[in-house]
Amino acid sequence: ISFQASNPGQFENDSDVLWQRGHAPESIAYHGRVGINTDTPDEALVVCGNATVMGRVMHPSDSRAKQNIREVDTNEQLRRITQMRLVEYDYKPEFASVMGIKDT
């Protein structure tokens, strides 16, 4: 991360500074969208390319974030599944080309 300053220790425009030291140790916070290999991110984080993770990825579906996990009535769940709308689709060519998807 680089910053331009007209005077040492003073930013050109403090209102444009979106990166901040995070509340947790060794963390930073950015208020806005972040794009890696794209300058038009349309989500909080968009990575166009491969990503390597050296650690864990936590997701709300991760069992480490849940409690009271129990078996369910499979007949009831199958009934619910038959009510779901299942679809097939093709990616739009403009999306596929930006994301590097060959088989749409």
C-alpha positions, 0 to 999 in steps of 0.5 A: 500500500502506498500513500502520497503526501505533500508534507511528511505525515499528512495525506493529500486528502484525508477524506479519500483514505479508506484503508484503516488499522483494524480493531484486531491486531495485525488487521486492516479495514477497507470501507468500500469494494476491493478488486483483485485483477479487476478495477470494477468490483461489483461485490465487497471482494472480487478476485479475478484469478486463482486464490491461495489460502494459507489457513482456514476459510470460515463460512456461515455454513461451516460446522465450526460456526454452528451448535445444536446440530441434529438429525432431521426427518428425511421423509419431510426433507425429501418432501421439501426438496420436491417443492424446490425449483431446479434450473439449468443455465448458461453464463452470459458471454460477457460475464464468462469472458471477464471471469475466464470461464471457458465452458459456459 
